[in-house]
Amino acid sequence: MIVCHCHAISDRMLKQRIREGFVSLEALGACCGAGTCCGGCQPVLAELVREELAGSGGAVVAARNRLPVVQPGRAA
């Protein structure tokens, strides 16, 4: 499913980037452009981050990359 229509970025690609440690809206935007044009997909991006972090049991490599984590209930 396409999440970021401005840049034609799918949920599959975003989930992979999140698992690689891009766990903030800023980090996702920097790595692939998601959420950087109209911003309409930012709530979905934040939800994807929360879901992937919850599903990984904290095993996402965010700490290694020292990237800010999206907190539940808050957009980054």
PDB file of N, H, CA, C and O in Angstrom:
ATOM      1  N   MET A   1       0.845  -1.166   0.000  1.00  0.00           N
ATOM      2  CA  MET A   1       0.000   0.000   0.000  1.00  0.00           C
ATOM      3  C   MET A   1       0.903   1.246   0.000  1.00  0.00           C
ATOM      4  O   MET A   1       1.892   1.306   0.730  1.00  0.00           O
ATOM      5  N   ILE A   2       0.551   2.216  -0.814  1.00  0.00           N
ATOM      6  H   ILE A   2      -0.252   2.167  -1.407  1.00  0.00           H
ATOM      7  CA  ILE A   2       1.301   3.470  -0.855  1.00  0.00           C
ATOM      8  C   ILE A   2       0.897   4.320   0.356  1.00  0.00           C
ATOM      9  O   ILE A   2      -0.285   4.584   0.572  1.00  0.00           O
ATOM     10  N   VAL A   3       1.880   4.738   1.130  1.00  0.00           N
ATOM     11  H   VAL A   3       2.841   4.523   0.954  1.00  0.00           H
ATOM     12  CA  VAL A   3       1.641   5.575   2.306  1.00  0.00           C
ATOM     13  C   VAL A   3       1.913   7.032   1.962  1.00  0.00           C
ATOM     14  O   VAL A   3       1.087   7.903   2.235  1.00  0.00           O
ATOM     15  N   CYS A   4       3.053   7.293   1.373  1.00  0.00           N
ATOM     16  H   CYS A   4       3.724   6.585   1.151  1.00  0.00           H
ATOM     17  CA  CYS A   4       3.415   8.658   0.978  1.00  0.00           C
ATOM     18  C   CYS A   4       3.149   8.789  -0.519  1.00  0.00           C
ATOM     19  O   CYS A   4       3.927   8.310  -1.344  1.00  0.00           O
ATOM     20  N   HIS A   5       2.048   9.439  -0.857  1.00  0.00           N
ATOM     21  H   HIS A   5       1.415   9.828  -0.187  1.00  0.00           H
ATOM     22  CA  HIS A   5       1.667   9.574  -2.256  1.00  0.00           C
ATOM     23  C   HIS A   5       2.548  10.577  -2.991  1.00  0.00           C
ATOM     24  O   HIS A   5       2.761  10.438  -4.196  1.00  0.00           O
ATOM     25  N   CYS A   6       3.053  11.566  -2.304  1.00  0.00           N
ATOM     26  H   CYS A   6       2.880  11.679  -1.325  1.00  0.00           H
ATOM     27  CA  CYS A   6       3.907  12.568  -2.949  1.00  0.00           C
ATOM     28  C   CYS A   6       5.189  11.943  -3.505  1.00  0.00           C
ATOM     29  O   CYS A   6       5.696  12.361  -4.546  1.00  0.00           O
ATOM     30  N   HIS A   7       5.705  10.934  -2.791  1.00  0.00           N
ATOM     31  H   HIS A   7       5.294  10.595  -1.945  1.00  0.00           H
ATOM     32  CA  HIS A   7       6.954  10.295  -3.199  1.00  0.00           C
ATOM     33  C   HIS A   7       6.768   8.828  -3.571  1.00  0.00           C
ATOM     34  O   HIS A   7       7.748   8.120  -3.801  1.00  0.00           O
ATOM     35  N   ALA A   8       5.519   8.364  -3.633  1.00  0.00           N
ATOM     36  H   ALA A   8       4.723   8.939  -3.447  1.00  0.00           H
ATOM     37  CA  ALA A   8       5.187   6.983  -4.002  1.00  0.00           C
ATOM     38  C   ALA A   8       5.972   5.963  -3.166  1.00  0.00           C
ATOM     39  O   ALA A   8       6.657   5.095  -3.707  1.00  0.00           O
ATOM     40  N   ILE A   9       5.859   6.086  -1.837  1.00  0.00           N
ATOM     41  H   ILE A   9       5.302   6.791  -1.398  1.00  0.00           H
ATOM     42  CA  ILE A   9       6.591   5.203  -0.929  1.00  0.00           C
ATOM     43  C   ILE A   9       5.607   4.265  -0.245  1.00  0.00           C
ATOM     44  O   ILE A   9       4.603   4.693   0.325  1.00  0.00           O
ATOM     45  N   SER A  10       5.919   2.979  -0.317  1.00  0.00           N
ATOM     46  H   SER A  10       6.734   2.631  -0.781  1.00  0.00           H
ATOM     47  CA  SER A  10       5.018   1.950   0.207  1.00  0.00           C
ATOM     48  C   SER A  10       5.261   1.674   1.688  1.00  0.00           C
ATOM     49  O   SER A  10       6.312   2.001   2.238  1.00  0.00           O
ATOM     50  N   ASP A  11       4.262   1.066   2.311  1.00  0.00           N
ATOM     51  H   ASP A  11       3.408   0.800   1.864  1.00  0.00           H
ATOM     52  CA  ASP A  11       4.391   0.657   3.708  1.00  0.00           C
ATOM     53  C   ASP A  11       5.491  -0.381   3.865  1.00  0.00           C
ATOM     54  O   ASP A  11       6.185  -0.390   4.882  1.00  0.00           O
ATOM     55  N   ARG A  12       5.665  -1.259   2.876  1.00  0.00           N
ATOM     56  H   ARG A  12       5.101  -1.252   2.050  1.00  0.00           H
ATOM     57  CA  ARG A  12       6.711  -2.279   2.949  1.00  0.00           C
ATOM     58  C   ARG A  12       8.096  -1.652   3.038  1.00  0.00           C
ATOM     59  O   ARG A  12       8.926  -2.068   3.846  1.00  0.00           O
ATOM     60  N   MET A  13       8.337  -0.648   2.200  1.00  0.00           N
ATOM     61  H   MET A  13       7.662  -0.310   1.543  1.00  0.00           H
ATOM     62  CA  MET A  13       9.633   0.016   2.216  1.00  0.00           C
ATOM     63  C   MET A  13       9.835   0.767   3.523  1.00  0.00           C
ATOM     64  O   MET A  13      10.928   0.750   4.090  1.00  0.00           O
ATOM     65  N   LEU A  14       8.784   1.427   4.003  1.00  0.00           N
ATOM     66  H   LEU A  14       7.896   1.441   3.542  1.00  0.00           H
ATOM     67  CA  LEU A  14       8.885   2.170   5.254  1.00  0.00           C
ATOM     68  C   LEU A  14       9.147   1.243   6.435  1.00  0.00           C
ATOM     69  O   LEU A  14       9.970   1.556   7.295  1.00  0.00           O
ATOM     70  N   LYS A  15       8.463   0.112   6.487  1.00  0.00           N
ATOM     71  H   LYS A  15       7.794  -0.142   5.788  1.00  0.00           H
ATOM     72  CA  LYS A  15       8.677  -0.845   7.574  1.00  0.00           C
ATOM     73  C   LYS A  15      10.112  -1.352   7.576  1.00  0.00           C
ATOM     74  O   LYS A  15      10.706  -1.524   8.640  1.00  0.00           O
ATOM     75  N   GLN A  16      10.670  -1.591   6.407  1.00  0.00           N
ATOM     76  H   GLN A  16      10.188  -1.451   5.542  1.00  0.00           H
ATOM     77  CA  GLN A  16      12.062  -2.026   6.317  1.00  0.00           C
ATOM     78  C   GLN A  16      12.996  -0.945   6.854  1.00  0.00           C
ATOM     79  O   GLN A  16      13.924  -1.244   7.605  1.00  0.00           O
ATOM     80  N   ARG A  17      12.758   0.295   6.475  1.00  0.00           N
ATOM     81  H   ARG A  17      12.005   0.537   5.864  1.00  0.00           H
ATOM     82  CA  ARG A  17      13.603   1.399   6.954  1.00  0.00           C
ATOM     83  C   ARG A  17      13.486   1.546   8.474  1.00  0.00           C
ATOM     84  O   ARG A  17      14.480   1.811   9.149  1.00  0.00           O
ATOM     85  N   ILE A  18      12.287   1.375   9.008  1.00  0.00           N
ATOM     86  H   ILE A  18      11.479   1.160   8.460  1.00  0.00           H
ATOM     87  CA  ILE A  18      12.094   1.453  10.459  1.00  0.00           C
ATOM     88  C   ILE A  18      12.892   0.349  11.144  1.00  0.00           C
ATOM     89  O   ILE A  18      13.548   0.597  12.156  1.00  0.00           O
ATOM     90  N   ARG A  19      12.841  -0.874  10.600  1.00  0.00           N
ATOM     91  H   ARG A  19      12.307  -1.075   9.778  1.00  0.00           H
ATOM     92  CA  ARG A  19      13.607  -1.980  11.178  1.00  0.00           C
ATOM     93  C   ARG A  19      15.112  -1.728  11.098  1.00  0.00           C
ATOM     94  O   ARG A  19      15.879  -2.275  11.890  1.00  0.00           O
ATOM     95  N   GLU A  20      15.530  -0.904  10.147  1.00  0.00           N
ATOM     96  H   GLU A  20      14.907  -0.460   9.504  1.00  0.00           H
ATOM     97  CA  GLU A  20      16.947  -0.545  10.014  1.00  0.00           C
ATOM     98  C   GLU A  20      17.356   0.554  10.986  1.00  0.00           C
ATOM     99  O   GLU A  20      18.541   0.865  11.112  1.00  0.00           O
ATOM    100  N   GLY A  21      16.365   1.152  11.684  1.00  0.00           N
ATOM    101  H   GLY A  21      15.403   0.900  11.582  1.00  0.00           H
ATOM    102  CA  GLY A  21      16.686   2.140  12.696  1.00  0.00           C
ATOM    103  C   GLY A  21      16.212   3.548  12.413  1.00  0.00           C
ATOM    104  O   GLY A  21      16.463   4.446  13.217  1.00  0.00           O
ATOM    105  N   PHE A  22      15.533   3.774  11.295  1.00  0.00           N
ATOM    106  H   PHE A  22      15.328   3.044  10.642  1.00  0.00           H
ATOM    107  CA  PHE A  22      14.996   5.095  10.985  1.00  0.00           C
ATOM    108  C   PHE A  22      13.647   5.224  11.693  1.00  0.00           C
ATOM    109  O   PHE A  22      12.601   4.977  11.093  1.00  0.00           O
ATOM    110  N   VAL A  23      13.674   5.611  12.966  1.00  0.00           N
ATOM    111  H   VAL A  23      14.524   5.813  13.453  1.00  0.00           H
ATOM    112  CA  VAL A  23      12.493   5.526  13.817  1.00  0.00           C
ATOM    113  C   VAL A  23      11.946   6.874  14.265  1.00  0.00           C
ATOM    114  O   VAL A  23      11.340   6.973  15.332  1.00  0.00           O
ATOM    115  N   SER A  24      12.151   7.900  13.470  1.00  0.00           N
ATOM    116  H   SER A  24      12.643   7.820  12.604  1.00  0.00           H
ATOM    117  CA  SER A  24      11.499   9.186  13.710  1.00  0.00           C
ATOM    118  C   SER A  24      11.019   9.697  12.363  1.00  0.00           C
ATOM    119  O   SER A  24      11.493   9.255  11.317  1.00  0.00           O
ATOM    120  N   LEU A  25      10.079  10.627  12.394  1.00  0.00           N
ATOM    121  H   LEU A  25       9.694  10.986  13.244  1.00  0.00           H
ATOM    122  CA  LEU A  25       9.596  11.194  11.137  1.00  0.00           C
ATOM    123  C   LEU A  25      10.726  11.903  10.411  1.00  0.00           C
ATOM    124  O   LEU A  25      10.800  11.853   9.184  1.00  0.00           O
ATOM    125  N   GLU A  26      11.603  12.561  11.152  1.00  0.00           N
ATOM    126  H   GLU A  26      11.543  12.601  12.149  1.00  0.00           H
ATOM    127  CA  GLU A  26      12.732  13.244  10.544  1.00  0.00           C
ATOM    128  C   GLU A  26      13.683  12.263   9.876  1.00  0.00           C
ATOM    129  O   GLU A  26      14.163  12.511   8.770  1.00  0.00           O
ATOM    130  N   ALA A  27      13.956  11.147  10.548  1.00  0.00           N
ATOM    131  H   ALA A  27      13.567  10.945  11.447  1.00  0.00           H
ATOM    132  CA  ALA A  27      14.873  10.148   9.999  1.00  0.00           C
ATOM    133  C   ALA A  27      14.283   9.498   8.750  1.00  0.00           C
ATOM    134  O   ALA A  27      14.990   9.299   7.762  1.00  0.00           O
ATOM    135  N   LEU A  28      12.991   9.166   8.786  1.00  0.00           N
ATOM    136  H   LEU A  28      12.416   9.327   9.588  1.00  0.00           H
ATOM    137  CA  LEU A  28      12.353   8.588   7.602  1.00  0.00           C
ATOM    138  C   LEU A  28      12.362   9.578   6.452  1.00  0.00           C
ATOM    139  O   LEU A  28      12.615   9.202   5.307  1.00  0.00           O
ATOM    140  N   GLY A  29      12.087  10.840   6.750  1.00  0.00           N
ATOM    141  H   GLY A  29      11.881  11.146   7.680  1.00  0.00           H
ATOM    142  CA  GLY A  29      12.112  11.865   5.718  1.00  0.00           C
ATOM    143  C   GLY A  29      13.491  12.016   5.111  1.00  0.00           C
ATOM    144  O   GLY A  29      13.622  12.167   3.896  1.00  0.00           O
ATOM    145  N   ALA A  30      14.521  11.977   5.941  1.00  0.00           N
ATOM    146  H   ALA A  30      14.415  11.854   6.928  1.00  0.00           H
ATOM    147  CA  ALA A  30      15.889  12.122   5.456  1.00  0.00           C
ATOM    148  C   ALA A  30      16.322  10.931   4.607  1.00  0.00           C
ATOM    149  O   ALA A  30      17.059  11.102   3.636  1.00  0.00           O
ATOM    150  N   CYS A  31      15.875   9.734   4.960  1.00  0.00           N
ATOM    151  H   CYS A  31      15.276   9.595   5.749  1.00  0.00           H
ATOM    152  CA  CYS A  31      16.350   8.554   4.228  1.00  0.00           C
ATOM    153  C   CYS A  31      15.585   8.306   2.937  1.00  0.00           C
ATOM    154  O   CYS A  31      16.155   7.785   1.978  1.00  0.00           O
ATOM    155  N   CYS A  32      14.296   8.671   2.892  1.00  0.00           N
ATOM    156  H   CYS A  32      13.834   9.094   3.671  1.00  0.00           H
ATOM    157  CA  CYS A  32      13.534   8.336   1.681  1.00  0.00           C
ATOM    158  C   CYS A  32      12.570   9.425   1.230  1.00  0.00           C
ATOM    159  O   CYS A  32      11.923   9.277   0.193  1.00  0.00           O
ATOM    160  N   GLY A  33      12.461  10.503   1.977  1.00  0.00           N
ATOM    161  H   GLY A  33      12.986  10.623   2.820  1.00  0.00           H
ATOM    162  CA  GLY A  33      11.586  11.603   1.592  1.00  0.00           C
ATOM    163  C   GLY A  33      10.160  11.517   2.110  1.00  0.00           C
ATOM    164  O   GLY A  33       9.386  12.459   1.934  1.00  0.00           O
ATOM    165  N   ALA A  34       9.799  10.422   2.738  1.00  0.00           N
ATOM    166  H   ALA A  34      10.428   9.657   2.881  1.00  0.00           H
ATOM    167  CA  ALA A  34       8.428  10.246   3.225  1.00  0.00           C
ATOM    168  C   ALA A  34       8.061  11.344   4.209  1.00  0.00           C
ATOM    169  O   ALA A  34       8.825  11.649   5.126  1.00  0.00           O
ATOM    170  N   GLY A  35       6.889  11.935   4.016  1.00  0.00           N
ATOM    171  H   GLY A  35       6.269  11.687   3.272  1.00  0.00           H
ATOM    172  CA  GLY A  35       6.381  12.941   4.926  1.00  0.00           C
ATOM    173  C   GLY A  35       6.969  14.322   4.768  1.00  0.00           C
ATOM    174  O   GLY A  35       6.686  15.207   5.576  1.00  0.00           O
ATOM    175  N   THR A  36       7.786  14.532   3.743  1.00  0.00           N
ATOM    176  H   THR A  36       8.017  13.814   3.087  1.00  0.00           H
ATOM    177  CA  THR A  36       8.481  15.816   3.613  1.00  0.00           C
ATOM    178  C   THR A  36       7.834  16.785   2.629  1.00  0.00           C
ATOM    179  O   THR A  36       8.287  17.923   2.507  1.00  0.00           O
ATOM    180  N   CYS A  37       6.796  16.364   1.933  1.00  0.00           N
ATOM    181  H   CYS A  37       6.428  15.440   2.032  1.00  0.00           H
ATOM    182  CA  CYS A  37       6.185  17.251   0.946  1.00  0.00           C
ATOM    183  C   CYS A  37       4.919  17.876   1.540  1.00  0.00           C
ATOM    184  O   CYS A  37       4.988  18.972   2.094  1.00  0.00           O
ATOM    185  N   CYS A  38       3.791  17.222   1.441  1.00  0.00           N
ATOM    186  H   CYS A  38       3.734  16.331   0.991  1.00  0.00           H
ATOM    187  CA  CYS A  38       2.545  17.811   1.948  1.00  0.00           C
ATOM    188  C   CYS A  38       2.329  17.502   3.433  1.00  0.00           C
ATOM    189  O   CYS A  38       1.597  18.225   4.109  1.00  0.00           O
ATOM    190  N   GLY A  39       2.953  16.444   3.946  1.00  0.00           N
ATOM    191  H   GLY A  39       3.548  15.857   3.397  1.00  0.00           H
ATOM    192  CA  GLY A  39       2.815  16.079   5.354  1.00  0.00           C
ATOM    193  C   GLY A  39       1.575  15.276   5.681  1.00  0.00           C
ATOM    194  O   GLY A  39       1.373  14.900   6.836  1.00  0.00           O
ATOM    195  N   GLY A  40       0.740  15.004   4.692  1.00  0.00           N
ATOM    196  H   GLY A  40       0.904  15.310   3.754  1.00  0.00           H
ATOM    197  CA  GLY A  40      -0.496  14.274   4.939  1.00  0.00           C
ATOM    198  C   GLY A  40      -0.298  12.859   5.453  1.00  0.00           C
ATOM    199  O   GLY A  40      -1.185  12.311   6.108  1.00  0.00           O
ATOM    200  N   CYS A  41       0.844  12.261   5.170  1.00  0.00           N
ATOM    201  H   CYS A  41       1.565  12.706   4.638  1.00  0.00           H
ATOM    202  CA  CYS A  41       1.092  10.877   5.590  1.00  0.00           C
ATOM    203  C   CYS A  41       1.768  10.791   6.953  1.00  0.00           C
ATOM    204  O   CYS A  41       1.965   9.684   7.454  1.00  0.00           O
ATOM    205  N   GLN A  42       2.126  11.898   7.566  1.00  0.00           N
ATOM    206  H   GLN A  42       1.966  12.797   7.159  1.00  0.00           H
ATOM    207  CA  GLN A  42       2.860  11.853   8.825  1.00  0.00           C
ATOM    208  C   GLN A  42       2.151  11.085   9.938  1.00  0.00           C
ATOM    209  O   GLN A  42       2.823  10.364  10.675  1.00  0.00           O
ATOM    210  N   PRO A  43       0.818  11.199  10.104  1.00  0.00           N
ATOM    211  CA  PRO A  43       0.172  10.380  11.131  1.00  0.00           C
ATOM    212  C   PRO A  43       0.320   8.876  10.855  1.00  0.00           C
ATOM    213  O   PRO A  43       0.493   8.088  11.785  1.00  0.00           O
ATOM    214  N   VAL A  44       0.253   8.487   9.595  1.00  0.00           N
ATOM    215  H   VAL A  44       0.112   9.127   8.840  1.00  0.00           H
ATOM    216  CA  VAL A  44       0.414   7.071   9.240  1.00  0.00           C
ATOM    217  C   VAL A  44       1.862   6.650   9.472  1.00  0.00           C
ATOM    218  O   VAL A  44       2.108   5.542   9.949  1.00  0.00           O
ATOM    219  N   LEU A  45       2.817   7.502   9.148  1.00  0.00           N
ATOM    220  H   LEU A  45       2.617   8.402   8.760  1.00  0.00           H
ATOM    221  CA  LEU A  45       4.227   7.191   9.396  1.00  0.00           C
ATOM    222  C   LEU A  45       4.468   6.955  10.882  1.00  0.00           C
ATOM    223  O   LEU A  45       5.135   5.992  11.261  1.00  0.00           O
ATOM    224  N   ALA A  46       3.928   7.829  11.720  1.00  0.00           N
ATOM    225  H   ALA A  46       3.386   8.611  11.413  1.00  0.00           H
ATOM    226  CA  ALA A  46       4.093   7.681  13.166  1.00  0.00           C
ATOM    227  C   ALA A  46       3.484   6.368  13.650  1.00  0.00           C
ATOM    228  O   ALA A  46       4.057   5.690  14.502  1.00  0.00           O
ATOM    229  N   GLU A  47       2.335   6.016  13.110  1.00  0.00           N
ATOM    230  H   GLU A  47       1.870   6.567  12.418  1.00  0.00           H
ATOM    231  CA  GLU A  47       1.686   4.752  13.492  1.00  0.00           C
ATOM    232  C   GLU A  47       2.519   3.551  13.047  1.00  0.00           C
ATOM    233  O   GLU A  47       2.653   2.584  13.796  1.00  0.00           O
ATOM    234  N   LEU A  48       3.074   3.599  11.853  1.00  0.00           N
ATOM    235  H   LEU A  48       2.966   4.385  11.244  1.00  0.00           H
ATOM    236  CA  LEU A  48       3.938   2.509  11.382  1.00  0.00           C
ATOM    237  C   LEU A  48       5.143   2.334  12.305  1.00  0.00           C
ATOM    238  O   LEU A  48       5.523   1.208  12.627  1.00  0.00           O
ATOM    239  N   VAL A  49       5.738   3.441  12.728  1.00  0.00           N
ATOM    240  H   VAL A  49       5.429   4.355  12.466  1.00  0.00           H
ATOM    241  CA  VAL A  49       6.877   3.368  13.643  1.00  0.00           C
ATOM    242  C   VAL A  49       6.454   2.710  14.947  1.00  0.00           C
ATOM    243  O   VAL A  49       7.136   1.808  15.433  1.00  0.00           O
ATOM    244  N   ARG A  50       5.340   3.148  15.517  1.00  0.00           N
ATOM    245  H   ARG A  50       4.786   3.880  15.122  1.00  0.00           H
ATOM    246  CA  ARG A  50       4.863   2.557  16.782  1.00  0.00           C
ATOM    247  C   ARG A  50       4.607   1.057  16.624  1.00  0.00           C
ATOM    248  O   ARG A  50       4.994   0.264  17.482  1.00  0.00           O
ATOM    249  N   GLU A  51       3.955   0.673  15.526  1.00  0.00           N
ATOM    250  H   GLU A  51       3.640   1.318  14.829  1.00  0.00           H
ATOM    251  CA  GLU A  51       3.650  -0.742  15.295  1.00  0.00           C
ATOM    252  C   GLU A  51       4.921  -1.576  15.146  1.00  0.00           C
ATOM    253  O   GLU A  51       5.037  -2.652  15.732  1.00  0.00           O
ATOM    254  N   GLU A  52       5.870  -1.075  14.361  1.00  0.00           N
ATOM    255  H   GLU A  52       5.777  -0.201  13.885  1.00  0.00           H
ATOM    256  CA  GLU A  52       7.113  -1.830  14.146  1.00  0.00           C
ATOM    257  C   GLU A  52       7.917  -1.941  15.426  1.00  0.00           C
ATOM    258  O   GLU A  52       8.487  -2.996  15.706  1.00  0.00           O
ATOM    259  N   LEU A  53       7.975  -0.872  16.210  1.00  0.00           N
ATOM    260  H   LEU A  53       7.512  -0.015  15.982  1.00  0.00           H
ATOM    261  CA  LEU A  53       8.707  -0.935  17.473  1.00  0.00           C
ATOM    262  C   LEU A  53       8.038  -1.897  18.445  1.00  0.00           C
ATOM    263  O   LEU A  53       8.715  -2.668  19.124  1.00  0.00           O
ATOM    264  N   ALA A  54       6.726  -1.856  18.513  1.00  0.00           N
ATOM    265  H   ALA A  54       6.175  -1.229  17.962  1.00  0.00           H
ATOM    266  CA  ALA A  54       5.997  -2.764  19.403  1.00  0.00           C
ATOM    267  C   ALA A  54       6.178  -4.208  18.955  1.00  0.00           C
ATOM    268  O   ALA A  54       6.371  -5.099  19.782  1.00  0.00           O
ATOM    269  N   GLY A  55       6.118  -4.438  17.660  1.00  0.00           N
ATOM    270  H   GLY A  55       5.961  -3.715  16.988  1.00  0.00           H
ATOM    271  CA  GLY A  55       6.260  -5.791  17.126  1.00  0.00           C
ATOM    272  C   GLY A  55       7.662  -6.350  17.245  1.00  0.00           C
ATOM    273  O   GLY A  55       7.850  -7.567  17.234  1.00  0.00           O
ATOM    274  N   SER A  56       8.643  -5.476  17.358  1.00  0.00           N
ATOM    275  H   SER A  56       8.490  -4.488  17.366  1.00  0.00           H
ATOM    276  CA  SER A  56      10.031  -5.947  17.435  1.00  0.00           C
ATOM    277  C   SER A  56      10.456  -6.212  18.871  1.00  0.00           C
ATOM    278  O   SER A  56      11.550  -6.719  19.115  1.00  0.00           O
ATOM    279  N   GLY A  57       9.598  -5.873  19.813  1.00  0.00           N
ATOM    280  H   GLY A  57       8.708  -5.461  19.615  1.00  0.00           H
ATOM    281  CA  GLY A  57       9.969  -6.041  21.215  1.00  0.00           C
ATOM    282  C   GLY A  57      11.151  -5.167  21.600  1.00  0.00           C
ATOM    283  O   GLY A  57      11.903  -5.503  22.515  1.00  0.00           O
ATOM    284  N   GLY A  58      11.320  -4.037  20.900  1.00  0.00           N
ATOM    285  H   GLY A  58      10.709  -3.764  20.157  1.00  0.00           H
ATOM    286  CA  GLY A  58      12.433  -3.138  21.197  1.00  0.00           C
ATOM    287  C   GLY A  58      13.718  -3.513  20.497  1.00  0.00           C
ATOM    288  O   GLY A  58      14.761  -2.911  20.751  1.00  0.00           O
ATOM    289  N   ALA A  59      13.660  -4.509  19.610  1.00  0.00           N
ATOM    290  H   ALA A  59      12.813  -4.998  19.403  1.00  0.00           H
ATOM    291  CA  ALA A  59      14.881  -4.981  18.949  1.00  0.00           C
ATOM    292  C   ALA A  59      15.309  -4.122  17.767  1.00  0.00           C
ATOM    293  O   ALA A  59      16.362  -4.372  17.181  1.00  0.00           O
ATOM    294  N   VAL A  60      14.523  -3.122  17.406  1.00  0.00           N
ATOM    295  H   VAL A  60      13.668  -2.919  17.883  1.00  0.00           H
ATOM    296  CA  VAL A  60      14.908  -2.224  16.325  1.00  0.00           C
ATOM    297  C   VAL A  60      16.191  -1.525  16.730  1.00  0.00           C
ATOM    298  O   VAL A  60      16.389  -1.222  17.907  1.00  0.00           O
ATOM    299  N   VAL A  61      17.058  -1.266  15.778  1.00  0.00           N
ATOM    300  H   VAL A  61      16.898  -1.512  14.822  1.00  0.00           H
ATOM    301  CA  VAL A  61      18.400  -0.769  16.059  1.00  0.00           C
ATOM    302  C   VAL A  61      18.460   0.730  16.344  1.00  0.00           C
ATOM    303  O   VAL A  61      19.487   1.355  16.078  1.00  0.00           O
ATOM    304  N   ALA A  62      17.403   1.317  16.870  1.00  0.00           N
ATOM    305  H   ALA A  62      16.569   0.809  17.086  1.00  0.00           H
ATOM    306  CA  ALA A  62      17.371   2.760  17.130  1.00  0.00           C
ATOM    307  C   ALA A  62      18.502   3.188  18.060  1.00  0.00           C
ATOM    308  O   ALA A  62      19.144   4.210  17.815  1.00  0.00           O
ATOM    309  N   ALA A  63      18.751   2.439  19.102  1.00  0.00           N
ATOM    310  H   ALA A  63      18.229   1.609  19.301  1.00  0.00           H
ATOM    311  CA  ALA A  63      19.783   2.826  20.058  1.00  0.00           C
ATOM    312  C   ALA A  63      21.148   2.875  19.387  1.00  0.00           C
ATOM    313  O   ALA A  63      21.948   3.767  19.669  1.00  0.00           O
ATOM    314  N   ARG A  64      21.416   1.937  18.514  1.00  0.00           N
ATOM    315  H   ARG A  64      20.767   1.212  18.284  1.00  0.00           H
ATOM    316  CA  ARG A  64      22.705   1.900  17.840  1.00  0.00           C
ATOM    317  C   ARG A  64      22.921   3.154  17.004  1.00  0.00           C
ATOM    318  O   ARG A  64      24.021   3.705  16.969  1.00  0.00           O
ATOM    319  N   ASN A  65      21.871   3.599  16.335  1.00  0.00           N
ATOM    320  H   ASN A  65      20.977   3.152  16.363  1.00  0.00           H
ATOM    321  CA  ASN A  65      21.976   4.768  15.468  1.00  0.00           C
ATOM    322  C   ASN A  65      21.705   6.083  16.192  1.00  0.00           C
ATOM    323  O   ASN A  65      21.833   7.156  15.601  1.00  0.00           O
ATOM    324  N   ARG A  66      21.331   6.005  17.475  1.00  0.00           N
ATOM    325  H   ARG A  66      21.228   5.134  17.955  1.00  0.00           H
ATOM    326  CA  ARG A  66      21.048   7.182  18.282  1.00  0.00           C
ATOM    327  C   ARG A  66      20.027   8.114  17.628  1.00  0.00           C
ATOM    328  O   ARG A  66      20.196   9.333  17.622  1.00  0.00           O
ATOM    329  N   LEU A  67      18.977   7.526  17.085  1.00  0.00           N
ATOM    330  H   LEU A  67      18.840   6.536  17.090  1.00  0.00           H
ATOM    331  CA  LEU A  67      17.919   8.305  16.462  1.00  0.00           C
ATOM    332  C   LEU A  67      16.782   8.484  17.451  1.00  0.00           C
ATOM    333  O   LEU A  67      16.485   7.565  18.214  1.00  0.00           O
ATOM    334  N   PRO A  68      16.132   9.654  17.458  1.00  0.00           N
ATOM    335  CA  PRO A  68      15.002   9.838  18.365  1.00  0.00           C
ATOM    336  C   PRO A  68      13.846   8.916  17.992  1.00  0.00           C
ATOM    337  O   PRO A  68      13.551   8.726  16.813  1.00  0.00           O
ATOM    338  N   VAL A  69      13.207   8.356  18.986  1.00  0.00           N
ATOM    339  H   VAL A  69      13.447   8.510  19.944  1.00  0.00           H
ATOM    340  CA  VAL A  69      12.128   7.406  18.778  1.00  0.00           C
ATOM    341  C   VAL A  69      10.787   8.140  18.859  1.00  0.00           C
ATOM    342  O   VAL A  69      10.605   9.021  19.700  1.00  0.00           O
ATOM    343  N   VAL A  70       9.868   7.776  17.996  1.00  0.00           N
ATOM    344  H   VAL A  70      10.016   7.061  17.313  1.00  0.00           H
ATOM    345  CA  VAL A  70       8.512   8.337  18.062  1.00  0.00           C
ATOM    346  C   VAL A  70       7.839   7.765  19.303  1.00  0.00           C
ATOM    347  O   VAL A  70       7.743   6.547  19.452  1.00  0.00           O
ATOM    348  N   GLN A  71       7.380   8.621  20.179  1.00  0.00           N
ATOM    349  H   GLN A  71       7.458   9.611  20.058  1.00  0.00           H
ATOM    350  CA  GLN A  71       6.723   8.188  21.393  1.00  0.00           C
ATOM    351  C   GLN A  71       5.253   7.917  21.126  1.00  0.00           C
ATOM    352  O   GLN A  71       4.638   8.633  20.336  1.00  0.00           O
ATOM    353  N   PRO A  72       4.668   6.906  21.760  1.00  0.00           N
ATOM    354  CA  PRO A  72       3.242   6.635  21.575  1.00  0.00           C
ATOM    355  C   PRO A  72       2.403   7.876  21.851  1.00  0.00           C
ATOM    356  O   PRO A  72       2.587   8.557  22.860  1.00  0.00           O
ATOM    357  N   GLY A  73       1.487   8.154  20.948  1.00  0.00           N
ATOM    358  H   GLY A  73       1.337   7.601  20.128  1.00  0.00           H
ATOM    359  CA  GLY A  73       0.604   9.288  21.128  1.00  0.00           C
ATOM    360  C   GLY A  73       1.196  10.624  20.707  1.00  0.00           C
ATOM    361  O   GLY A  73       0.543  11.660  20.829  1.00  0.00           O
ATOM    362  N   ARG A  74       2.418  10.605  20.216  1.00  0.00           N
ATOM    363  H   ARG A  74       2.949   9.763  20.117  1.00  0.00           H
ATOM    364  CA  ARG A  74       3.073  11.858  19.807  1.00  0.00           C
ATOM    365  C   ARG A  74       3.712  11.682  18.440  1.00  0.00           C
ATOM    366  O   ARG A  74       4.351  10.663  18.179  1.00  0.00           O
ATOM    367  N   ALA A  75       3.549  12.637  17.593  1.00  0.00           N
ATOM    368  H   ALA A  75       3.030  13.464  17.805  1.00  0.00           H
ATOM    369  CA  ALA A  75       4.307  12.659  16.351  1.00  0.00           C
ATOM    370  C   ALA A  75       5.661  13.261  16.675  1.00  0.00           C
ATOM    371  O   ALA A  75       5.778  14.109  17.560  1.00  0.00           O
ATOM    372  N   ALA A  76       6.675  12.823  15.959  1.00  0.00           N
ATOM    373  H   ALA A  76       6.579  12.134  15.240  1.00  0.00           H
ATOM    374  CA  ALA A  76       8.028  13.315  16.245  1.00  0.00           C
ATOM    375  C   ALA A  76       8.202  14.744  15.830  1.00  0.00           C
ATOM    376  O   ALA A  76       9.282  15.310  16.001  1.00  0.00           O
TER     377      ALA A  76
END
